[in-house]
Amino acid sequence: MTGTAAGPAAASRHTGVAAALAAYGLPGTSTRLPCEPLSEREWSQLARKVGRERLSGLLMAAIGDSAFPVTRGQHAEARAFDTRIAARCLSLEALVVRVERLLGGSGVPVRVLKGPAVARLDYPDPRLRPFVDVDVLVPAAGFDTAARCLSEAGLRRAYPQPRPGFDRRFGKGANFRLPDGTGVDVHRTFAMGPYGLRVRLDDLWQAPEPFVLGGRRLQAMPVEARLLHACYHSVLGDWPRRLIPQRDIAQLLLGGRVDQRTLLALSGRWQGDALLALGVTGAWDVLRLPGGHPLVRWAQHYVVSRADRRLVAVYAREDANFAAMSLAAVTSVQGLRAKAAFLRALVLPERGYVAQRHASASSRLRHGLRQVRGRPPRR
């Protein structure tokens, strides 16, 4: 599904239709899908948005339910695209099983994150929740072993860590690539920077929820941790915010299995109440959902502190970088020796690490400081 440029009116309309697709099937949404087929220009713009936002499954569901009128050609195009994406997801699920077996065989436990787990556990049909890569969580103590196993299996690490041991102690994780470019993200925590360091990692390994892929029993985090992860992903991830994490938030919360007391206890321990509130209110606003749920009412009345708004702003930039998030995280590193090791890695990273990002370590730090202070980058 490809498209060409269009004017502001068409862009605004396809953005509104995409939000309605993201909300499709959720009870009480006031979003509206078109009552007649889109023009070819509007369809092209929507097609690009559907591809970027991973809404192909929801688009086909709406078309199949006669809730989204399309021309015969548009129907054929949407069906072909959805078939390709579904085949791709099956291939990625096979990769999830392969990665879990590989790491498990080396003594590293695994929790499956994001798309593969949420699609199977929280959506009525996994085809409604496409994904484009593989995300797994491993314990911090097993991170180096996991990285070595993947490298020995032929996956290439996208970026080196600043200094040996940094990712195991302080990082979010690392991205590995197969020769065809397929990504495997190995997580230690949910996010870079201060919010990732505040997550109590032991909580992520409590009360796993099992599911089956390819005849193999895998494990995901409990539903409350999955919901918090979706909020972290939505608020701290790509900017502008993606629609599919917002749909995940609504899907998880409206599924009726989240224990609010457990959820708030987790977010409180992680100093993540602001991310939970922003994630929920953001999803409810974009998907135009009614506010009767108790957690939605809590989120709507939650007052985000100035400190949290400043930290979130570091992430909410199209040019946000690792240095800025890391500098903002210094106060979240526990212990003087750990702080010293953390700062040493930022100030004196290995040459190979700096070479892939900035002209020098000093230019990297200056760029990060500008972002932390809220200043635009120099042109």
C-alpha positions as CSV (number, residue, x, y, z in Angstrom):
1,M,0.0,0.0,0.0
2,T,1.7,3.2,-1.2
3,G,0.6,6.8,-1.7
4,T,1.5,10.2,-2.9
5,A,1.5,13.6,-1.2
6,A,-1.8,15.4,-0.5
7,G,-2.9,18.7,0.9
8,P,-3.7,19.6,4.5
9,A,-7.4,18.8,4.3
10,A,-6.8,15.3,3.0
11,A,-4.0,14.8,5.5
12,S,-6.3,15.8,8.3
13,R,-9.0,13.5,7.1
14,H,-6.8,10.4,6.7
15,T,-5.4,11.1,10.2
16,G,-8.9,11.1,11.6
17,V,-9.8,7.9,9.8
18,A,-6.7,6.2,11.1
19,A,-7.6,7.1,14.6
20,A,-11.1,5.7,14.0
21,L,-9.5,2.5,12.7
22,A,-7.3,2.3,15.8
23,A,-10.4,2.6,17.9
24,Y,-12.4,0.1,15.8
25,G,-14.3,-2.4,17.9
26,L,-13.7,-0.6,21.3
27,P,-16.9,-0.1,23.2
28,G,-18.2,3.5,23.4
29,T,-15.8,5.1,20.9
30,S,-17.2,8.2,19.3
31,T,-14.8,8.1,16.4
32,R,-16.5,7.7,13.0
33,L,-15.4,5.8,9.9
34,P,-16.3,7.1,6.4
35,C,-19.8,6.5,5.1
36,E,-18.7,6.1,1.5
37,P,-15.4,5.0,-0.2
38,L,-12.6,7.5,0.0
39,S,-11.3,9.1,-3.1
40,E,-8.2,7.5,-4.6
41,R,-6.1,10.4,-3.3
42,E,-7.5,10.0,0.2
43,W,-7.1,6.3,0.1
44,S,-3.5,6.6,-0.9
45,Q,-2.8,8.8,2.1
46,L,-4.7,6.5,4.4
47,A,-2.8,3.5,3.1
48,R,0.5,5.0,4.0
49,K,-0.8,5.8,7.5
50,V,-2.2,2.3,7.9
51,G,1.2,0.9,7.0
52,R,3.2,3.1,9.4
53,E,0.7,2.7,12.2
54,R,0.3,-1.1,11.8
55,L,-3.5,-0.9,11.4
56,S,-3.9,-3.4,8.5
57,G,-5.7,-5.9,10.7
58,L,-8.1,-3.4,12.0
59,L,-8.7,-2.0,8.5
60,M,-9.6,-5.5,7.2
61,A,-11.8,-6.2,10.2
62,A,-13.7,-2.9,9.5
63,I,-14.0,-3.7,5.8
64,G,-15.1,-7.3,6.6
65,D,-17.8,-6.0,9.0
66,S,-19.1,-3.6,6.3
67,A,-18.2,-0.7,8.6
68,F,-15.7,0.8,6.2
69,P,-17.1,1.1,2.6
70,V,-14.4,0.7,-0.1
71,T,-14.2,0.2,-3.8
72,R,-13.4,-3.2,-5.2
73,G,-9.8,-2.1,-6.0
74,Q,-9.3,-0.7,-2.5
75,H,-10.6,-3.9,-1.0
76,A,-8.2,-6.0,-3.1
77,E,-5.3,-3.7,-2.1
78,A,-6.1,-3.8,1.6
79,R,-6.6,-7.6,1.5
80,A,-3.3,-8.2,-0.3
81,F,-1.4,-5.9,2.2
82,D,-3.0,-7.6,5.2
83,T,-2.1,-11.0,3.8
84,R,1.5,-10.0,3.5
85,I,1.6,-8.5,7.0
86,A,0.0,-11.6,8.5
87,A,2.6,-13.8,6.8
88,R,5.3,-11.6,8.1
89,C,4.0,-11.9,11.6
90,L,3.9,-15.7,11.4
91,S,7.6,-15.5,10.4
92,L,8.3,-13.2,13.3
93,E,6.5,-15.6,15.7
94,A,8.8,-18.4,14.5
95,L,11.7,-16.1,15.2
96,V,10.4,-15.5,18.8
97,V,10.4,-19.2,19.4
98,R,13.9,-19.5,18.0
99,V,15.2,-16.7,20.2
100,E,13.5,-18.1,23.3
101,R,15.0,-21.6,22.6
102,L,18.4,-20.2,22.0
103,L,18.5,-18.0,25.1
104,G,16.8,-20.6,27.3
105,G,19.3,-23.2,26.2
106,S,22.0,-20.9,27.6
107,G,20.2,-20.5,30.9
108,V,18.7,-17.1,30.2
109,P,15.0,-16.8,31.0
110,V,12.9,-14.8,28.5
111,R,9.6,-12.9,28.7
112,V,8.0,-12.0,25.3
113,L,7.1,-8.4,25.0
114,K,4.8,-6.1,22.9
115,G,3.3,-7.4,19.7
116,P,3.6,-11.2,19.8
117,A,2.5,-11.4,23.5
118,V,-0.2,-8.7,23.4
119,A,-1.7,-10.0,20.1
120,R,-2.1,-13.5,21.5
121,L,-3.1,-12.7,25.0
122,D,-5.1,-9.4,24.8
123,Y,-6.8,-9.2,21.4
124,P,-9.7,-11.3,20.3
125,D,-7.9,-12.1,17.0
126,P,-4.1,-11.8,16.8
127,R,-4.3,-10.5,13.2
128,L,-5.7,-7.3,14.7
129,R,-2.3,-6.5,16.2
130,P,0.5,-6.7,13.6
131,F,4.1,-6.2,14.6
132,V,7.3,-5.6,12.7
133,D,10.1,-7.0,15.0
134,V,10.7,-9.1,18.0
135,D,11.0,-7.8,21.6
136,V,12.1,-9.9,24.5
137,L,13.0,-9.2,28.1
138,V,15.9,-10.9,29.8
139,P,17.3,-10.5,33.4
140,A,20.0,-7.9,33.8
141,A,22.3,-10.7,35.1
142,G,21.8,-12.6,31.9
143,F,22.1,-9.7,29.5
144,D,25.7,-10.2,28.5
145,T,25.1,-13.9,27.9
146,A,22.0,-13.2,25.8
147,A,24.0,-10.7,23.7
148,R,26.8,-13.2,23.2
149,C,24.4,-16.0,22.2
150,L,22.6,-13.8,19.6
151,S,26.0,-12.6,18.1
152,E,27.2,-16.2,17.9
153,A,24.0,-17.1,16.1
154,G,24.7,-14.6,13.4
155,L,22.8,-11.6,14.5
156,R,24.6,-8.3,14.4
157,R,24.3,-5.6,17.1
158,A,23.0,-2.4,15.6
159,Y,25.1,-0.1,18.0
160,P,27.8,-0.8,20.5
161,Q,27.3,0.1,24.1
162,P,29.3,3.1,25.5
163,R,31.5,0.9,27.6
164,P,31.5,-2.8,28.5
165,G,28.8,-3.6,31.0
166,F,26.9,-0.4,30.5
167,D,23.8,-2.1,29.1
168,R,23.7,-4.7,31.8
169,R,23.8,-2.1,34.5
170,F,22.1,1.0,33.1
171,G,20.7,0.5,29.6
172,K,17.3,-0.2,28.2
173,G,18.7,-3.0,26.1
174,A,20.2,-3.6,22.6
175,N,18.9,-4.1,19.1
176,F,20.2,-7.0,17.0
177,R,19.7,-7.6,13.3
178,L,19.4,-10.6,11.2
179,P,21.1,-10.5,7.8
180,D,17.8,-9.6,6.2
181,G,17.4,-6.6,8.5
182,T,14.8,-8.1,10.8
183,G,15.2,-6.7,14.3
184,V,15.4,-8.5,17.7
185,D,15.2,-6.0,20.6
186,V,16.6,-7.5,23.8
187,H,15.3,-5.5,26.8
188,R,16.6,-5.2,30.3
189,T,14.0,-2.6,31.2
190,F,11.2,-0.6,29.5
191,A,12.9,2.6,28.5
192,M,16.2,4.5,28.3
193,G,16.9,7.2,30.7
194,P,15.4,8.0,34.1
195,Y,12.1,6.1,33.8
196,G,13.8,2.9,32.7
197,L,16.2,3.1,35.7
198,R,13.3,3.5,38.1
199,V,11.6,0.3,37.1
200,R,12.1,-2.4,39.7
201,L,13.3,-5.2,37.5
202,D,12.3,-7.9,39.9
203,D,8.7,-6.9,39.4
204,L,8.9,-7.8,35.7
205,W,9.6,-11.5,36.6
206,Q,6.7,-12.1,39.0
207,A,3.6,-14.1,38.1
208,P,4.3,-14.7,34.3
209,E,1.4,-15.4,32.0
210,P,1.9,-18.3,29.6
211,F,0.9,-18.5,26.0
212,V,1.6,-20.9,23.1
213,L,3.4,-20.1,19.9
214,G,4.4,-22.7,17.3
215,G,3.6,-25.4,19.8
216,R,6.0,-24.0,22.4
217,R,4.9,-22.6,25.8
218,L,6.3,-19.1,26.2
219,Q,5.9,-16.6,28.9
220,A,4.8,-12.9,29.0
221,M,4.7,-10.5,31.9
222,P,1.4,-10.2,33.9
223,V,-1.3,-8.1,32.4
224,E,-0.6,-5.1,34.7
225,A,3.0,-5.0,33.7
226,R,1.9,-5.3,30.0
227,L,-0.4,-2.3,30.5
228,L,2.4,-0.2,32.1
229,H,4.8,-1.2,29.3
230,A,2.2,0.0,26.7
231,C,2.0,3.3,28.6
232,Y,5.8,3.7,28.6
233,H,5.9,2.8,25.0
234,S,3.2,5.3,24.1
235,V,4.5,8.3,26.1
236,L,8.3,7.7,25.8
237,G,8.5,6.0,22.4
238,D,8.3,7.4,18.9
239,W,7.2,11.0,18.5
240,P,4.6,11.9,17.4
241,R,2.9,9.2,19.4
242,R,1.9,6.0,17.6
243,L,-1.6,4.8,17.4
244,I,-1.1,1.1,18.0
245,P,0.4,1.5,21.5
246,Q,-2.6,3.7,22.3
247,R,-4.9,0.9,21.1
248,D,-2.9,-1.5,23.2
249,I,-3.6,0.6,26.3
250,A,-7.3,0.6,25.7
251,Q,-7.4,-3.1,24.7
252,L,-5.6,-4.1,27.9
253,L,-7.5,-1.8,30.2
254,L,-11.0,-2.7,28.8
255,G,-10.2,-6.4,28.7
256,G,-11.4,-6.6,32.3
257,R,-8.4,-8.5,33.7
258,V,-6.3,-5.6,35.1
259,D,-6.3,-5.3,38.9
260,Q,-6.2,-1.6,39.5
261,R,-4.6,-2.0,43.0
262,T,-1.8,-4.1,41.6
263,L,-1.3,-1.7,38.7
264,L,-1.1,1.4,40.9
265,A,1.3,-0.4,43.3
266,L,3.6,-1.2,40.4
267,S,3.5,2.3,38.9
268,G,4.1,3.8,42.4
269,R,7.1,1.6,43.0
270,W,8.6,2.6,39.6
271,Q,7.8,6.3,40.1
272,G,5.8,5.9,36.9
273,D,2.4,7.3,37.9
274,A,2.8,10.2,35.5
275,L,3.4,7.8,32.5
276,L,0.4,5.7,33.4
277,A,-1.8,8.8,33.6
278,L,-0.4,10.3,30.4
279,G,-0.7,7.0,28.6
280,V,-4.3,6.4,29.6
281,T,-5.5,9.9,29.0
282,G,-3.7,10.1,25.7
283,A,-5.3,6.9,24.5
284,W,-8.7,7.9,25.7
285,D,-8.5,11.3,24.0
286,V,-7.2,10.0,20.6
287,L,-9.5,7.0,20.5
288,R,-12.4,9.1,21.9
289,L,-13.5,6.7,24.5
290,P,-16.0,7.3,27.4
291,G,-14.4,8.1,30.7
292,G,-16.4,5.9,33.1
293,H,-13.6,3.4,33.9
294,P,-12.2,4.0,37.4
295,L,-8.6,4.1,36.2
296,V,-9.5,6.6,33.5
297,R,-11.1,8.8,36.2
298,W,-7.9,8.4,38.3
299,A,-5.7,9.4,35.3
300,Q,-7.9,12.4,34.3
301,H,-7.5,13.8,37.8
302,Y,-3.8,13.0,38.2
303,V,-1.7,16.2,38.3
304,V,1.6,15.6,36.5
305,S,4.5,17.3,38.3
306,R,6.7,19.9,36.7
307,A,9.7,17.5,37.1
308,D,7.9,14.7,35.3
309,R,6.8,17.1,32.5
310,R,10.4,18.2,32.0
311,L,11.6,14.6,31.9
312,V,8.9,13.5,29.4
313,A,9.8,16.5,27.2
314,V,13.3,15.1,26.8
315,Y,11.7,12.0,25.1
316,A,9.0,13.9,23.2
317,R,11.2,15.3,20.5
318,E,11.8,14.0,17.0
319,D,15.6,14.6,17.5
320,A,15.7,13.0,21.0
321,N,18.9,11.1,21.6
322,F,20.6,8.6,23.9
323,A,22.9,11.2,25.4
324,A,20.0,13.5,26.5
325,M,18.0,10.7,28.1
326,S,21.1,9.4,29.8
327,L,22.1,12.8,31.2
328,A,18.6,13.2,32.5
329,A,18.9,9.8,34.3
330,V,22.0,10.6,36.4
331,T,19.9,11.3,39.6
332,S,18.1,8.0,39.1
333,V,21.3,5.9,39.3
334,Q,21.6,4.4,42.8
335,G,24.9,4.7,44.7
336,L,28.0,6.9,44.2
337,R,30.1,4.2,42.6
338,A,27.4,3.4,40.1
339,K,26.9,7.1,39.4
340,A,30.7,7.4,38.7
341,A,30.6,4.4,36.4
342,F,27.5,5.8,34.6
343,L,29.1,9.2,34.1
344,R,32.4,7.8,33.0
345,A,30.6,5.8,30.2
346,L,28.9,9.0,29.1
347,V,31.9,11.3,29.2
348,L,34.5,8.8,28.0
349,P,32.7,6.2,25.8
350,E,34.7,3.9,23.6
351,R,35.7,5.4,20.3
352,G,33.6,3.0,18.2
353,Y,30.5,4.0,20.1
354,V,31.0,7.8,19.5
355,A,32.0,7.3,15.8
356,Q,28.5,6.0,14.9
357,R,26.7,9.0,16.4
358,H,28.7,12.2,16.7
359,A,31.9,13.8,15.6
360,S,33.3,13.6,19.1
361,A,32.3,12.8,22.7
362,S,32.1,16.5,23.5
363,S,29.7,17.2,20.6
364,R,27.6,14.3,21.8
365,L,27.4,15.7,25.3
366,R,26.6,19.2,24.1
367,H,23.8,17.9,22.0
368,G,22.4,16.0,25.0
369,L,22.7,19.0,27.3
370,R,20.7,21.2,24.8
371,Q,17.9,18.6,24.8
372,V,17.8,18.2,28.6
373,R,17.6,22.1,28.9
374,G,14.9,22.2,26.3
375,R,17.0,24.1,23.7
376,P,16.7,23.3,20.0
377,P,19.7,21.8,18.4
378,R,22.1,24.1,16.5
379,R,21.7,24.1,12.7
